[in-house]
Amino acid sequence: MSNTTIHLPPQIFKTWINSQEEDEQDLIVYRPEGFPFPPARFREKLNFKENGEFILTVPGADDVPKGIQGTWESSVKDKILVQFPNSEIEGFILQIVLIEEEILKVRRFPIEP
């Protein structure tokens, strides 16, 4: 799979944690690792690597966080295709609505067959 980092803002390459308190309708809000979140049982994490690797952290069967290895690619500045070739997890498309050093707002869409 080929990926293009030139179209993505450099701020994306870090671990982002869901700030569910700030989610609005179809917008999912993430803050960088280290942000002072209020207590929560679990928070989804996204980690974008410049080499095209992607890690999605979700709750496991016993509520222990589970990192799922995937890949990302982008040919336009605001859309990212995320896939999990070695997992049963469905891939998705993230549309970047806002990205700054301290906040990432996205919309998530299923991949059309």
Residue, then its C-alpha position, 0 to 999 in steps of 0.5 A: m500500500s502506498n501512502t503520501t504524507i505530503h498531504l497531511p498536516p505534520q501535527i497529525f503524527k502523534t497519539w490522539i485520544n478521544s475527548q468524548e466530552e467534546d464530541e458534537q453530533d457527527l464530529i469526533v474530537y481528539r486531544p493529544e496524549g498528555f491532555p488533562f482529561p477528566p476520568a473516563r472508563f476508556r478512551e479510543k486512541l489513534n496513532f498516525k506514523e509517518n511511515g504509513e502505520f496506524i494504531l487504533t486502540v480500543p477496549g478489549a474483551d476484558d476492558v484492557p486496551k487493545g492496539i490494532q495495527g493498520t495502515w493509512e494513506s491519503s491523496v488529499k489533505d483532508k481525507i485519510l483511508v485507514q485499513f486493517p489488513n490483518s484484522e477483522i476490524e472494518g476500515f474507515i475514512l477519516q475526514i479532517v475538519l480541524i487540526e491544530e497542535e492541541i485538537l483534532k476534529v474528524r468525521r468517520f465514514p465507512i469504506e464504500p464497497 
